[in-house]
């Protein structure tokens, strides 16, 4: 048996407050009118599948004269993940002890993954494998992302 878990929202708590605050502070009163939401969303999607870097996200967010510093964006990006859900860690630990393979699948980027392994190494070790969109080059909900995980796990010959 295998459990495929999402990281964001299931295993870790995710909050958008640090990112939103950064953008609101940069745009001030113009945030609601001028913030390039779709352009930033597109840049984030490209970043999460490894097609561009964080600087591209900062540039997309810096349209209309607002200035977003890459270092500030990285700090806010990492602050989005304040803690893991300990009850989920316990559940997955029990499942692994019973012989279940537990893997994570996440739409994320190298900055988040480095942060996760640095800050939550014991908890991340709960997983037998971690599949990320930035490594696979595709993201959920694309069928190809799930197929890559299924194919890789099939190679482990689990029930």
MIKOLFI-840786 format. One record per residue: residue number from 0; residue in three letters; x, y, z of N, C-alpha, C in turn. Coordinates in Angstrom, 2 decimals, padded with zeros to 5 digits. Layout:
% residues N
+------+------+---------+---------+---------+---------+---------+---------+---------+---------+---------+
| resi | resn |      nX |      nY |      nZ |     caX |     caY |     caZ |      cX |      cY |      cZ |
+------+------+---------+---------+---------+---------+---------+---------+---------+---------+---------+
|  NUM |  ALA |       X |       Y |       Z |       X |       Y |       Z |       X |       Y |       Z |
...
+------+------+---------+---------+---------+---------+---------+---------+---------+---------+---------+
END
This chain:
% residues 159
+------+------+---------+---------+---------+---------+---------+---------+---------+---------+---------+
| resi | resn |      nX |      nY |      nZ |     caX |     caY |     caZ |      cX |      cY |      cZ |
+------+------+---------+---------+---------+---------+---------+---------+---------+---------+---------+
|    0 |  UNK |  000.84 | -001.17 |  000.00 |  000.00 |  000.00 |  000.00 |  000.89 |  001.24 |  000.00 |
|    1 |  UNK |  000.35 |  002.31 | -000.57 |  001.08 |  003.57 | -000.64 |  000.14 |  004.73 | -000.32 |
|    2 |  UNK |  000.66 |  005.71 |  000.37 | -000.05 |  006.97 |  000.59 |  000.72 |  008.04 | -000.16 |
|    3 |  UNK |  000.03 |  008.77 | -001.02 |  000.63 |  009.91 | -001.70 |  000.01 |  011.16 | -001.08 |
|    4 |  UNK |  000.84 |  011.92 | -000.39 |  000.36 |  013.10 |  000.33 |  000.81 |  014.38 | -000.36 |
|    5 |  UNK | -000.01 |  015.39 | -000.24 |  000.40 |  016.73 | -000.65 |  001.21 |  017.32 |  000.49 |
|    6 |  UNK |  002.15 |  018.20 |  000.19 |  002.88 |  018.88 |  001.27 |  002.09 |  020.08 |  001.77 |
|    7 |  UNK |  001.78 |  021.00 |  000.86 |  001.12 |  022.25 |  001.25 | -000.31 |  022.04 |  001.70 |
|    8 |  UNK | -000.60 |  022.47 |  002.92 | -001.96 |  022.38 |  003.44 | -002.26 |  021.07 |  004.14 |
|    9 |  UNK | -001.62 |  019.98 |  003.75 | -001.85 |  018.69 |  004.40 | -000.73 |  018.44 |  005.42 |
|   10 |  UNK |  000.49 |  018.42 |  004.96 |  001.64 |  018.13 |  005.83 |  002.15 |  019.39 |  006.51 |
|   11 |  UNK |  002.18 |  020.49 |  005.79 |  002.64 |  021.76 |  006.36 |  001.51 |  022.77 |  006.35 |
|   12 |  UNK |  001.59 |  023.69 |  007.29 |  000.65 |  024.81 |  007.30 |  001.19 |  025.85 |  006.32 |
|   13 |  UNK |  000.34 |  026.36 |  005.46 |  000.74 |  027.37 |  004.50 | -000.10 |  028.62 |  004.71 |
|   14 |  UNK |  000.56 |  029.75 |  004.79 | -000.14 |  031.02 |  004.91 |  000.38 |  031.98 |  003.84 |
|   15 |  UNK | -000.50 |  032.71 |  003.24 | -000.10 |  033.68 |  002.22 |  000.16 |  035.06 |  002.80 |
|   16 |  UNK | -000.02 |  035.23 |  004.09 |  000.13 |  036.54 |  004.70 |  001.49 |  037.20 |  004.45 |
|   17 |  UNK |  002.62 |  036.50 |  004.58 |  003.90 |  037.17 |  004.34 |  004.05 |  037.69 |  002.91 |
|   18 |  UNK |  003.60 |  036.91 |  001.93 |  003.69 |  037.33 |  000.53 |  002.74 |  038.49 |  000.27 |
|   19 |  UNK |  001.52 |  038.36 |  000.73 |  000.53 |  039.43 |  000.54 |  001.01 |  040.73 |  001.16 |
|   20 |  UNK |  001.57 |  040.65 |  002.36 |  002.07 |  041.86 |  003.02 |  003.19 |  042.50 |  002.20 |
|   21 |  UNK |  004.11 |  041.69 |  001.70 |  005.19 |  042.22 |  000.87 |  004.64 |  042.96 | -000.34 |
|   22 |  UNK |  003.69 |  042.36 | -001.03 |  003.11 |  042.98 | -002.22 |  002.30 |  044.23 | -001.86 |
|   23 |  UNK |  001.52 |  044.15 | -000.82 |  000.72 |  045.32 | -000.40 |  001.63 |  046.48 |  000.00 |
|   24 |  UNK |  002.71 |  046.19 |  000.72 |  003.64 |  047.25 |  001.12 |  004.30 |  047.89 | -000.09 |
|   25 |  UNK |  004.63 |  047.08 | -001.09 |  005.29 |  047.61 | -002.29 |  004.35 |  048.46 | -003.12 |
|   26 |  UNK |  003.09 |  048.08 | -003.17 |  002.12 |  048.78 | -004.01 |  001.34 |  049.86 | -003.28 |
|   27 |  UNK |  001.25 |  049.74 | -001.96 |  000.50 |  050.73 | -001.19 | -000.95 |  050.78 | -001.62 |
|   28 |  UNK | -001.47 |  051.98 | -001.78 | -002.88 |  052.18 | -002.14 | -003.23 |  051.64 | -003.52 |
|   29 |  UNK | -002.22 |  051.41 | -004.35 | -002.46 |  050.94 | -005.72 | -002.58 |  049.42 | -005.81 |
|   30 |  UNK | -002.41 |  048.70 | -004.70 | -002.38 |  047.24 | -004.73 | -003.60 |  046.64 | -005.42 |
|   31 |  UNK | -004.79 |  047.04 | -005.02 | -006.02 |  046.46 | -005.59 | -006.16 |  046.77 | -007.08 |
|   32 |  UNK | -005.67 |  047.94 | -007.50 | -005.82 |  048.34 | -008.91 | -004.68 |  047.87 | -009.81 |
|   33 |  UNK | -003.45 |  047.97 | -009.32 | -002.29 |  047.80 | -010.19 | -001.55 |  046.48 | -010.08 |
|   34 |  UNK | -001.81 |  045.70 | -009.03 | -001.01 |  044.50 | -008.86 | -001.28 |  043.51 | -009.99 |
|   35 |  UNK | -000.22 |  043.03 | -010.67 | -000.39 |  042.14 | -011.82 | -000.61 |  040.68 | -011.42 |
|   36 |  UNK | -001.77 |  040.39 | -010.84 | -002.05 |  039.05 | -010.31 | -001.79 |  037.94 | -011.32 |
|   37 |  UNK | -002.32 |  038.06 | -012.54 | -002.19 |  036.97 | -013.51 | -000.74 |  036.80 | -013.95 |
|   38 |  UNK | -000.02 |  037.90 | -014.10 |  001.38 |  037.82 | -014.51 |  002.22 |  037.14 | -013.42 |
|   39 |  UNK |  001.94 |  037.46 | -012.17 |  002.67 |  036.84 | -011.06 |  002.31 |  035.36 | -010.96 |
|   40 |  UNK |  001.03 |  035.03 | -011.10 |  000.60 |  033.62 | -011.05 |  001.30 |  032.81 | -012.14 |
|   41 |  UNK |  001.41 |  033.38 | -013.32 |  002.09 |  032.70 | -014.43 |  003.57 |  032.51 | -014.10 |
|   42 |  UNK |  004.22 |  033.53 | -013.55 |  005.63 |  033.43 | -013.19 |  005.84 |  032.39 | -012.09 |
|   43 |  UNK |  004.94 |  032.35 | -011.11 |  005.05 |  031.36 | -010.03 |  004.91 |  029.96 | -010.60 |
|   44 |  UNK |  003.97 |  029.76 | -011.50 |  003.79 |  028.44 | -012.12 |  005.06 |  028.02 | -012.87 |
|   45 |  UNK |  005.66 |  028.95 | -013.61 |  006.90 |  028.66 | -014.34 |  008.04 |  028.34 | -013.35 |
|   46 |  UNK |  008.08 |  029.08 | -012.25 |  009.09 |  028.87 | -011.22 |  008.93 |  027.49 | -010.58 |
|   47 |  UNK |  007.69 |  027.10 | -010.32 |  007.44 |  025.82 | -009.66 |  007.74 |  024.61 | -010.53 |
|   48 |  UNK |  007.83 |  024.80 | -011.83 |  008.21 |  023.67 | -012.69 |  009.64 |  023.83 | -013.21 |
|   49 |  UNK |  010.39 |  024.74 | -012.59 |  011.80 |  024.87 | -012.91 |  012.13 |  025.57 | -014.20 |
|   50 |  UNK |  011.18 |  026.32 | -014.77 |  011.42 |  026.99 | -016.05 |  011.98 |  028.40 | -015.89 |
|   51 |  UNK |  011.96 |  028.95 | -014.66 |  012.53 |  030.26 | -014.42 |  012.93 |  030.35 | -012.95 |
|   52 |  UNK |  013.58 |  031.42 | -012.58 |  014.03 |  031.60 | -011.21 |  013.16 |  032.56 | -010.42 |
|   53 |  UNK |  013.46 |  032.68 | -009.15 |  012.71 |  033.57 | -008.26 |  012.79 |  035.01 | -008.73 |
|   54 |  UNK |  013.89 |  035.37 | -009.38 |  014.02 |  036.74 | -009.87 |  012.93 |  037.07 | -010.89 |
|   55 |  UNK |  012.50 |  036.08 | -011.66 |  011.42 |  036.29 | -012.62 |  010.10 |  036.59 | -011.91 |
|   56 |  UNK |  009.87 |  035.94 | -010.78 |  008.67 |  036.21 | -009.99 |  008.73 |  037.62 | -009.43 |
|   57 |  UNK |  009.91 |  038.01 | -008.92 |  010.08 |  039.37 | -008.40 |  009.85 |  040.40 | -009.50 |
|   58 |  UNK |  010.36 |  040.14 | -010.69 |  010.15 |  041.07 | -011.81 |  008.68 |  041.15 | -012.20 |
|   59 |  UNK |  008.01 |  040.02 | -012.23 |  006.58 |  040.03 | -012.57 |  005.78 |  040.81 | -011.54 |
|   60 |  UNK |  006.17 |  040.71 | -010.28 |  005.47 |  041.43 | -009.21 |  005.83 |  042.90 | -009.18 |
|   61 |  UNK |  006.91 |  043.26 | -009.86 |  007.39 |  044.64 | -009.82 |  006.85 |  045.51 | -010.95 |
|   62 |  UNK |  005.85 |  045.05 | -011.65 |  005.23 |  045.86 | -012.70 |  004.66 |  047.15 | -012.12 |
|   63 |  UNK |  004.42 |  048.10 | -012.97 |  003.75 |  049.36 | -012.61 |  004.54 |  050.16 | -011.58 |
|   64 |  UNK |  005.86 |  050.04 | -011.58 |  006.68 |  050.89 | -010.74 |  006.93 |  050.43 | -009.33 |
|   65 |  UNK |  006.28 |  049.39 | -008.86 |  006.56 |  048.89 | -007.51 |  007.85 |  048.08 | -007.57 |
|   66 |  UNK |  008.61 |  048.12 | -006.49 |  009.89 |  047.41 | -006.49 |  009.85 |  046.30 | -005.45 |
|   67 |  UNK |  010.03 |  045.08 | -005.92 |  010.08 |  043.91 | -005.05 |  011.51 |  043.37 | -005.12 |
|   68 |  UNK |  012.19 |  043.39 | -004.00 |  013.57 |  042.87 | -003.95 |  013.52 |  041.34 | -003.86 |
|   69 |  UNK |  014.40 |  040.69 | -004.59 |  014.43 |  039.23 | -004.61 |  014.65 |  038.66 | -003.21 |
|   70 |  UNK |  015.56 |  039.25 | -002.43 |  015.82 |  038.75 | -001.07 |  014.57 |  038.85 | -000.20 |
|   71 |  UNK |  013.80 |  039.93 | -000.36 |  012.57 |  040.08 |  000.41 |  011.53 |  039.04 | -000.01 |
|   72 |  UNK |  011.48 |  038.77 | -001.32 |  010.54 |  037.77 | -001.82 |  010.91 |  036.38 | -001.29 |
|   73 |  UNK |  012.19 |  036.06 | -001.26 |  012.63 |  034.76 | -000.74 |  012.26 |  034.63 |  000.73 |
|   74 |  UNK |  012.50 |  035.68 |  001.51 |  012.17 |  035.65 |  002.95 |  010.66 |  035.46 |  003.15 |
|   75 |  UNK |  009.85 |  036.19 |  002.38 |  008.40 |  036.06 |  002.50 |  007.95 |  034.68 |  002.02 |
|   76 |  UNK |  008.58 |  034.18 |  000.97 |  008.24 |  032.88 |  000.43 |  008.44 |  031.80 |  001.48 |
|   77 |  UNK |  009.58 |  031.84 |  002.18 |  009.87 |  030.84 |  003.21 |  008.98 |  031.01 |  004.43 |
|   78 |  UNK |  008.60 |  032.25 |  004.73 |  007.73 |  032.51 |  005.89 |  006.32 |  031.98 |  005.67 |
|   79 |  UNK |  005.99 |  031.61 |  004.42 |  004.68 |  031.03 |  004.13 |  004.48 |  029.69 |  004.84 |
|   80 |  UNK |  005.58 |  029.06 |  005.25 |  005.52 |  027.73 |  005.85 |  006.01 |  027.82 |  007.30 |
|   81 |  UNK |  005.13 |  028.18 |  008.22 |  005.57 |  028.36 |  009.61 |  005.75 |  027.07 |  010.41 |
|   82 |  UNK |  005.01 |  026.01 |  010.05 |  005.14 |  024.77 |  010.82 |  004.52 |  023.59 |  010.07 |
|   83 |  UNK |  004.87 |  022.39 |  010.53 |  004.25 |  021.18 |  010.00 |  003.11 |  020.78 |  010.93 |
|   84 |  UNK |  002.20 |  019.99 |  010.40 |  001.08 |  019.48 |  011.19 |  001.55 |  018.20 |  011.90 |
|   85 |  UNK |  001.80 |  018.30 |  013.19 |  002.36 |  017.18 |  013.96 |  001.46 |  015.95 |  013.95 |
|   86 |  UNK |  000.13 |  016.16 |  013.92 | -000.78 |  015.02 |  013.89 | -000.63 |  014.22 |  012.60 |
|   87 |  UNK | -000.34 |  014.91 |  011.50 | -000.13 |  014.22 |  010.23 |  001.20 |  013.46 |  010.27 |
|   88 |  UNK |  002.22 |  014.07 |  010.85 |  003.51 |  013.39 |  011.01 |  003.31 |  012.09 |  011.79 |
|   89 |  UNK |  002.57 |  012.16 |  012.89 |  002.31 |  010.95 |  013.70 |  001.56 |  009.89 |  012.89 |
|   90 |  UNK |  000.54 |  010.31 |  012.16 | -000.23 |  009.38 |  011.33 |  000.66 |  008.69 |  010.31 |
|   91 |  UNK |  001.48 |  009.46 |  009.60 |  002.35 |  008.87 |  008.59 |  003.41 |  007.97 |  009.22 |
|   92 |  UNK |  003.89 |  008.32 |  010.40 |  004.87 |  007.49 |  011.10 |  004.26 |  006.14 |  011.45 |
|   93 |  UNK |  003.04 |  006.14 |  011.93 |  002.33 |  004.90 |  012.25 |  002.13 |  004.08 |  010.97 |
|   94 |  UNK |  001.71 |  004.72 |  009.90 |  001.48 |  004.01 |  008.64 |  002.77 |  003.37 |  008.12 |
|   95 |  UNK |  003.88 |  004.09 |  008.22 |  005.16 |  003.52 |  007.78 |  005.54 |  002.32 |  008.64 |
|   96 |  UNK |  005.29 |  002.41 |  009.94 |  005.59 |  001.30 |  010.84 |  004.77 |  000.06 |  010.48 |
|   97 |  UNK |  003.60 |  000.27 |  009.89 |  002.74 | -000.83 |  009.46 |  003.10 | -001.34 |  008.07 |
|   98 |  UNK |  004.13 | -000.75 |  007.46 |  004.59 | -001.20 |  006.15 |  004.08 | -000.41 |  004.97 |
|   99 |  UNK |  003.36 |  000.65 |  005.21 |  002.85 |  001.49 |  004.13 |  003.95 |  002.42 |  003.64 |
|  100 |  UNK |  004.08 |  002.53 |  002.35 |  005.03 |  003.50 |  001.78 |  004.33 |  004.86 |  001.77 |
|  101 |  UNK |  005.00 |  005.89 |  002.27 |  004.43 |  007.23 |  002.34 |  005.31 |  008.17 |  001.53 |
|  102 |  UNK |  004.72 |  008.77 |  000.49 |  005.46 |  009.71 | -000.35 |  004.71 |  011.03 | -000.42 |
|  103 |  UNK |  005.45 |  012.07 | -000.71 |  004.86 |  013.40 | -000.86 |  004.96 |  013.83 | -002.31 |
|  104 |  UNK |  003.95 |  014.57 | -002.73 |  003.92 |  015.15 | -004.08 |  003.52 |  016.60 | -003.90 |
|  105 |  UNK |  004.33 |  017.51 | -004.44 |  004.07 |  018.91 | -004.17 |  004.40 |  019.81 | -005.36 |
|  106 |  UNK |  003.52 |  020.79 | -005.57 |  003.84 |  021.88 | -006.48 |  004.66 |  022.86 | -005.66 |
|  107 |  UNK |  005.95 |  022.84 | -005.88 |  006.83 |  023.71 | -005.10 |  008.10 |  024.01 | -005.88 |
|  108 |  UNK |  009.01 |  024.67 | -005.23 |  010.23 |  025.14 | -005.89 |  011.43 |  024.82 | -005.01 |
|  109 |  UNK |  012.62 |  025.04 | -005.55 |  013.83 |  024.70 | -004.80 |  013.99 |  025.54 | -003.53 |
|  110 |  UNK |  013.52 |  026.77 | -003.53 |  013.62 |  027.61 | -002.33 |  012.79 |  027.02 | -001.19 |
|  111 |  UNK |  011.56 |  026.64 | -001.50 |  010.72 |  026.02 | -000.47 |  011.29 |  024.69 | -000.01 |
|  112 |  UNK |  011.76 |  023.88 | -000.92 |  012.28 |  022.57 | -000.53 |  013.53 |  022.70 |  000.32 |
|  113 |  UNK |  014.42 |  023.62 | -000.02 |  015.60 |  023.84 |  000.82 |  015.18 |  024.29 |  002.21 |
|  114 |  UNK |  014.20 |  025.18 |  002.28 |  013.68 |  025.65 |  003.56 |  013.07 |  024.48 |  004.35 |
|  115 |  UNK |  012.28 |  023.68 |  003.67 |  011.62 |  022.55 |  004.34 |  012.65 |  021.59 |  004.93 |
|  116 |  UNK |  013.67 |  021.24 |  004.15 |  014.67 |  020.29 |  004.64 |  015.54 |  020.92 |  005.74 |
|  117 |  UNK |  015.78 |  022.20 |  005.65 |  016.58 |  022.88 |  006.68 |  015.81 |  023.01 |  007.99 |
|  118 |  UNK |  014.55 |  023.42 |  007.91 |  013.76 |  023.70 |  009.11 |  013.03 |  022.48 |  009.67 |
|  119 |  UNK |  012.68 |  021.54 |  008.81 |  011.83 |  020.42 |  009.24 |  012.40 |  019.06 |  008.83 |
|  120 |  UNK |  013.71 |  018.91 |  008.89 |  014.34 |  017.66 |  008.45 |  013.74 |  016.41 |  009.11 |
|  121 |  UNK |  013.59 |  016.38 |  010.44 |  013.02 |  015.16 |  011.04 |  011.62 |  014.84 |  010.51 |
|  122 |  UNK |  010.81 |  015.87 |  010.35 |  009.44 |  015.67 |  009.86 |  009.44 |  015.25 |  008.39 |
|  123 |  UNK |  010.31 |  015.86 |  007.59 |  010.38 |  015.50 |  006.16 |  010.88 |  014.07 |  005.98 |
|  124 |  UNK |  011.64 |  013.58 |  006.95 |  012.13 |  012.20 |  006.89 |  011.01 |  011.19 |  007.08 |
|  125 |  UNK |  009.82 |  011.67 |  007.38 |  008.64 |  010.81 |  007.47 |  008.35 |  010.16 |  006.12 |
|  126 |  UNK |  008.74 |  010.83 |  005.04 |  008.42 |  010.35 |  003.69 |  009.50 |  009.41 |  003.17 |
|  127 |  UNK |  009.04 |  008.39 |  002.45 |  009.96 |  007.50 |  001.76 |  010.53 |  008.17 |  000.52 |
|  128 |  UNK |  009.75 |  009.08 | -000.07 |  010.19 |  009.83 | -001.24 |  009.40 |  011.13 | -001.30 |
|  129 |  UNK |  010.00 |  012.14 | -001.92 |  009.34 |  013.43 | -002.12 |  009.46 |  013.78 | -003.59 |
|  130 |  UNK |  008.32 |  013.97 | -004.24 |  008.27 |  014.34 | -005.66 |  007.83 |  015.79 | -005.77 |
|  131 |  UNK |  008.65 |  016.61 | -006.41 |  008.31 |  018.03 | -006.52 |  008.18 |  018.45 | -007.98 |
|  132 |  UNK |  007.31 |  019.42 | -008.19 |  007.10 |  019.93 | -009.54 |  008.38 |  020.53 | -010.11 |
|  133 |  UNK |  009.20 |  021.15 | -009.25 |  010.42 |  021.77 | -009.77 |  011.42 |  020.73 | -010.26 |
|  134 |  UNK |  011.38 |  019.53 | -009.70 |  012.26 |  018.45 | -010.17 |  011.66 |  017.70 | -011.35 |
|  135 |  UNK |  010.33 |  017.54 | -011.34 |  009.67 |  016.78 | -012.41 |  009.46 |  017.61 | -013.67 |
|  136 |  UNK |  009.37 |  018.94 | -013.52 |  009.13 |  019.80 | -014.66 |  007.66 |  019.91 | -015.04 |
|  137 |  UNK |  006.80 |  019.32 | -014.24 |  005.35 |  019.40 | -014.43 |  004.71 |  019.53 | -013.05 |
|  138 |  UNK |  003.50 |  020.07 | -013.02 |  002.84 |  020.33 | -011.74 |  001.45 |  019.72 | -011.71 |
|  139 |  UNK |  000.97 |  019.47 | -010.48 | -000.43 |  019.07 | -010.31 | -001.30 |  020.25 | -010.74 |
|  140 |  UNK | -002.41 |  020.08 | -011.29 | -003.15 |  018.84 | -011.48 | -002.89 |  018.15 | -012.82 |
|  141 |  UNK | -001.82 |  018.52 | -013.51 | -001.54 |  017.89 | -014.81 | -001.40 |  016.38 | -014.66 |
|  142 |  UNK | -002.06 |  015.67 | -015.53 | -002.04 |  014.20 | -015.51 | -000.61 |  013.67 | -015.56 |
|  143 |  UNK |  000.23 |  014.32 | -016.33 |  001.61 |  013.88 | -016.49 |  002.36 |  013.85 | -015.14 |
|  144 |  UNK |  002.06 |  014.79 | -014.25 |  002.72 |  014.82 | -012.94 |  002.37 |  013.56 | -012.15 |
|  145 |  UNK |  001.09 |  013.23 | -012.11 |  000.66 |  012.03 | -011.39 |  001.23 |  010.77 | -012.03 |
|  146 |  UNK |  001.26 |  010.74 | -013.36 |  001.78 |  009.57 | -014.06 |  003.25 |  009.35 | -013.74 |
|  147 |  UNK |  004.02 |  010.44 | -013.65 |  005.44 |  010.31 | -013.31 |  005.62 |  009.71 | -011.91 |
|  148 |  UNK |  004.81 |  010.13 | -010.97 |  004.89 |  009.59 | -009.61 |  004.48 |  008.12 | -009.61 |
|  149 |  UNK |  003.37 |  007.80 | -010.27 |  002.91 |  006.40 | -010.32 |  003.97 |  005.51 | -010.96 |
|  150 |  UNK |  004.56 |  005.96 | -012.06 |  005.59 |  005.17 | -012.75 |  006.81 |  004.95 | -011.85 |
|  151 |  UNK |  007.24 |  005.99 | -011.18 |  008.39 |  005.87 | -010.29 |  008.10 |  004.93 | -009.13 |
|  152 |  UNK |  006.92 |  005.04 | -008.57 |  006.54 |  004.18 | -007.44 |  006.34 |  002.73 | -007.88 |
|  153 |  UNK |  005.87 |  002.54 | -009.08 |  005.69 |  001.18 | -009.61 |  007.04 |  000.46 | -009.66 |
|  154 |  UNK |  008.11 |  001.21 | -009.92 |  009.45 |  000.62 | -009.95 |  009.87 |  000.07 | -008.59 |
|  155 |  UNK |  009.26 |  000.58 | -007.52 |  009.59 |  000.09 | -006.17 |  008.86 | -001.21 | -005.85 |
|  156 |  UNK |  007.91 | -001.62 | -006.73 |  007.19 | -002.88 | -006.60 |  006.50 | -003.04 | -005.24 |
|  157 |  UNK |  005.68 | -002.04 | -004.92 |  004.88 | -002.10 | -003.69 |  003.47 | -002.54 | -004.05 |
|  158 |  UNK |  002.71 | -003.05 | -003.02 |  001.34 | -003.44 | -003.33 |  000.42 | -002.27 | -003.45 |
+------+------+---------+---------+---------+---------+---------+---------+---------+---------+---------+
END
